Amino acid sequence: MSVIETSVCEEIFSLQDSYDVEIGINGTDQKSIQEGMAEALSSLIINITGNSVSVLDKSIIAMMKSPQKYVSKYSLSSQEEKLIAHFVFDGDSLRSYLGESQLPLWLSNKITLLTFLPCEKLNTRYRTDEDISACSKLRQDLSKLSDKRNSVLTSPLIDLNEMASFESLGASHPERFMNKISRKYELSNWLYCSIRNEFGLLIENPLCISSQVSSKLPPKEAINSLIDKINADKSLIIDKSIKNSTYIGLSEIDTFRDLELALDELTSQVLVTNVTLKAIKGASITLFLSHFGNEEDLINLLNMNAKFEEINSTTEDIILFNYISG
């Protein structure tokens, strides 16, 4: 049994050349267009940095006063009697500003969140019209919130035994139930949202818990806090004023194709400006990397990449990694 999901290999969001954002605006006057630009840019900054509170930083607040600096082109259209603005933001200028402001880039692909809504699994005989309406709205709201945070929601396929386990355990201890099924699907990040309280009574505002936050929160706060905490380990400040060079050693370079792939992978890293092959010895190679940031930044960046596995080094003169080509 597997999870239904939509995940594919994608370019890391924060490293794209440009960003297309569509948003509804109030009019065709310059004030309305600029307000739309600022709203679109605010949403974009959250996804590039991977943190929902980044928009409260004073440098981002200042950025919102002139969002047109980061727009390469825009157009207006009408959809179902609503005015829609389509903005194209320049990736390089956004990253430069974030680096100068000491704000991080989120250096990962889309996050998949295992999401369980008990109201979707209830026997249809026990569902009221209020249940169906509230449950449908909760799912729609979560999908919109997930899209805004550049993440993917997936739901477990619950069998009869798991449903029985939930009925005996989940209502009173939902975190235990979610930890159990998340291990089955090998997804450590989960979200559990309910339209009923611990007494089984329908509540006006659904509440959620997650793998990172045990406190019951409204859906928007729950998703933002969960994704913020997940992304914190996958974010890096790129300070182009700091320039360094580092020797690294790669093992398990068994073929010429492995060598090509490893060099391409290193060259594409956002901190790396130049890669020089210094030595080849059997299945190991030595490389000299020029890069932004300090050595720790480079190590953290490579540790985010599943193709590089850091190994212990007996000397501080070189950093060692296994290269995983598969």
SEKEVO-687333 format. One record per residue: x, y, z of N, C-alpha, C in turn. Coordinates in steps of 0.2 Angstrom, whole numbers, plus 5000, padded with zeros to 4 digits. Layout:
<babas>
XYZXYZXYZ...
</babas>
This chain:
<babas>
500449945000500050005000500450065000500350114996500750174996500350234996500650294997500350354998500250384991499650414990499450454984499850514984500250534980500650594980500850614973501050684972501150714966501850734965502250714969502950734969503350714963503750764960504250744954504850784956505350764952505950804953505850874950506050924954505950994952506551034953506651094950507151144951507051174958507551184962507451214969507151284968506551294971506151354970506551414971506951424976507351484978507851504972508051454968508551464963508351474956507651484955507351494948507551564945507651564939507851624935507251674936506651654936506151704937505551674940505051714942504451684946503851724943503351674941502751704938502251704944501951754945501451754951500751794948500251764949499551794947499151814954498851864954498551894960497951934958497351934961496851984960496952054962496852104958496952174960496252214960496252274963495652304963495452354957495952374954495852414948496452424944496452454938496952464933497452524935497252564940497652624942498352604945498852644945499552624947499552604954499152634958499152624965498852544966498352524963498152464964498652414961498952424955499452384953500052374957500252424960500852424965500652384971500052394974499752354979499752284978499552264972499552194969500352164969500752214966501452194966501752174973501552214978501852204985501552144988500852134987500552074989500852004986500952014980501251954976502051944978502351994979503051994981503151964989502651984993502651965000502551885000502051864996501951784996502551754993502951784988503451754985504051744990504151804994504751804998504651745004504051735006503951685011504151615008504051605001504251534998505051534997505251594995506051594993506451585000506251615005506551615011506351545015505751525014505551465017505251475024505151545026504951565032504351615032503851605035503251645035503351715039503851715044503951775047504451825044504751795038505251835035504951905033504351905031504051975029504052025034504152005040504152055046504852085047505352065043505952095044505952165041506352205044506352275042506552285035507052245033507252255026506752235021506352185022505752165018505252215018505052245024504552295024504752355020505452375020505652425016505652405008505752345007505752315000505052324997504552315001503852324999503652394997504052444998503852514996503952524989504452484986504552484979504652414976504052384976504152314973504252314965504152364962504252364955504952354953505452364957506152354956506252284954505852244956506052164956505552134950505152174947504652154942504952164935505052114931505352124924504752134919504152114921503652124916502952104920502452134917501752124920501252134915500652094916500052104911499452104916498952124913498252124916497752084912497352044915496852014912496152004916495651984913495051974917494851904917494651874923494451804923493751804928493251784925492651784928492451844932492551894928492351964930492851994935493351954936493851984941494452004938494852054940495452084937496052044940496452014935496951974937497652014935498152014939498752044937499251984937499651984932500151934931500851964931501251954937501851984938502451934936502951954933503551914933504151944936504351914942504951934946505551904944506151944944506751924942507151894948507351834947507651794953508251814955508751834951509351864953509351924957508951974955508852034959508552014966508051974967507851954973508351924978508751874975509251834979509751884981509951934977510451984979510252024985509652044984509352084990509352044996509051984996509051945002509751925005510251915001510851905003511151965006511052025003511252095006510952105013510352075014509952085020510052035025510451985024510651935028510051885029509651875024509051835025509151765021508951715023509151645020508751635014509051585010508651555004508451485007507851465005507651395006507951355000508351305002508751264997508451194997507851184996507551114995506951114990506751054989506151044984505551044989504951044985504351044989504350994995504051015000503950965006503250935005503250865007502650825007502450815014501850835015501550835022500950775022501050725026500550675027499950705031499450715028498850745031498250705032498050705038497450665040496850705043496250695040495650725043495150675045495050665051494650615053493950615050493750675049493050685046492950655039493550645036493450615029493450535029493550515035493650435036493050415040492550455042491950435046491550395041491150345044490650305040490150355038489950355031489450405029488850405032488650345036488050345039488050395045488650405048488650455054488850525052488850545045489050605044488350655043488350705046487850755045488050805039487550845037487650895032488150945035488150955041488651005044489350975044489350915045490050875045490350885038489950865033490150865026490350935024489950985025490151055023490751075027490851065033491451085037492051045035491950985034492550945031492850965025492350975020492550995013492851065013492651115018492951175018493651175021493751125026494351125029494851095024494651045020495151015015495351075010494851115008494951165003495451215006495351235012495751285015496451255016496551195018497251165018497551165012497151145006497451145000497751214997497351264999497551334997498151355001498151335007498751355012499351325009499251255008499851215005500151244999499651264994499951294988500351354989500051394994500351464995501051444998501151395002501851385005502251335001502051324994502451284990502551204992502051174995502151114998501551064995501651004997501150954994500850915000500150914999499750875004499650805001499750755006499550685004499150655009498750605008498350575013498450505013498450475019498650395020498050355018498150305015497550255013497450215019496950225023496850195030496450125029496750075031496350015031495949995037495549945037495149935043495449925050496049895050496449895056496649955058496850005054497150065056496550115058495950105055495350135057495150115064495150055065495050035072495550055077496150065075496650095079496550165081496350205075496150275076495550275081495050235080494450245085494650235092495150185093495250175100495850215103496250245098496850285100496850355098496650365092496750435088496350485092495750475094495350535096495650565102495850525107496150545113496950555112497250525108498050535107498150535100497950585096498050585089498850585087499250615091499950615089500250545089500050505094500250435093500050395087499450405085499150375079499550405073499650465073499950495067500750475067501050465072501750445072501750375070501250335071501250265069501150255062500650295059500550285052501050325048501350375050501950415047502550365046502650325051503250275050503050225045502450205044502250165039502350185032502250255031502350285024502950325024503450315029504050345029504050415027503550455030503550525030503550555037504050585038504150615045503650675047503450715042503150775043502350765042501950775047501250755047500850815049500250815047499750865050499050835051498750845057498150815059497650875061497150875057496650925058495950895059495550925064494950905066494350955066493750935064493250985065492850975071493050925076492750915082493250925088492950935094493450945099493550875103493850875108493950805112493350775115492750815115492150785117491750765111491950775105491650745099491150805097491150865099490650915097490950955091490550965086490751005081490951075083491551105081491751165082491751215076491751275077491651325072492351335068492851335072493551335069493951275070494151235064494551175065495151195069495451145072496051145075496551095073497251105072497651055070498251045074498550995074499250975077499650955072500350955073500850925068501350895071501850865067502450825069502950875073502850945072503350985075503051025080502351035080502051075085501451035088501451025095500950985098500351025100500451095100499851135102499351135097498751145099498151145094498151215091498151225084498151285081497651285075497451345073497051355067497451325061497151305056497551275050498051325047497951385047498451425044499051435048498951445055499551445059499951375060499551325059499851255060500251245054500051255048500451245042501051285042500951355043501551395043502051375048501851365054502351345060502651275058502351225055502651165053503151175048502951205042503351215037503951265038503851315043504451355045504951315048504751265053505251225057505551175052505151145047505551105043506051135039505851195036506351235032506951265035506851265042507451305045508051265044508051195043508651155042508851155035508451185031508551175023508651245021508851295025508951365023509651385024509851435020510551465021510651535018510951575022511051645021511651645016511651675010512151685005512451755005513051755008513351825009513951825004513751864999514251864993514851914995514851945001515451985003515951945006515751875007516251835010516451785005517151785003517351734998517951695001517851624999518351575002518551524997518951484999519151424995519251364999519051304997519051245001519251184997519651145000519851074997519251024999519050984995518550934997518750864993518650814996518850744993518150714992518050674987517450634985517750564984517350524988517450444987516850414983517050354980516550314977516350344970516950374967516850404960517150344956516750294954516950234951517050234943516650284940516750284933516850364930516950364924517050434921516350474922515850434921515150464921515050494928515250454933515150484940515550544941516150544938516550604939516250664936515950654930515650714926515050734930514650684933514050704937514250744943514750724947514950754953515150824951515550834946515850904944515250944943514750924939514150964937513750974943513650934948513250944954513650994958514250994959514651044963514551114960514651114953514651174950513951214950513451174951512751204951512551224958513051214963512851234970512851314970512351334974512251414974512851444977513251414981513851454984514451444980514451394976515051384972515151424966515751454965515951494959516451464955516851414957517251384953517451314956517551264952517751194954518351174950518951154953519551134950519751064952519751014947519950954949520750944950520950924956521650924958521950854957521650804959521950744959521450684959521650624955521250564955521650514958521350474962521750414965521250354966521250314961520750254962520050284961519550274966518850294966518850354970519350394971519350454975519650514971519350574972519550634969519650684974520150734972520250794976520050854972519650904975519450954971519551024975519651074972519751144975519151184973518751204978518151244977518251314979518051364974518051434976517251444978517151484983516451484985516251554989515651564990515451624994515351585001515351635006515251605013515851575016515751545022516351515025516351435024516751405027516851325026516151295029515951315034515351285037514751295033514751355030514151365025514151315019514751295017514851255011514651185014514851165020514751095022513951085023513651145026512951135027512551135020512751165015512451165009512551095006513151065006513250995003512850945007512750955014512350905018511650905016511350965013510650965011510550925005511150905002511050874995511150794996510650754994510650684995511250654992511550684987512050654983512750654987512750694992513450704996513350675003513750635006513650605012514350615016514350665021514950685024515250625028515950615028516250565032516850595036517050565041517550595046518150595042518550655044519150665041519650675046520250645045520750645050521150715050521050755045521350815044520850875043521050935046520650995044520751025038521250995034521451025028520951015022520550965023520050935018519450915021518850925017518250895019518050835015517850785018517750725014517050705014516850685008516150655006516150595002515650555003515450504998515050534993515150514987514650534982514250484980513550494980513050444979512750454972512950424967512750434960512050414958511850364962511150334960510550374961
</babas>
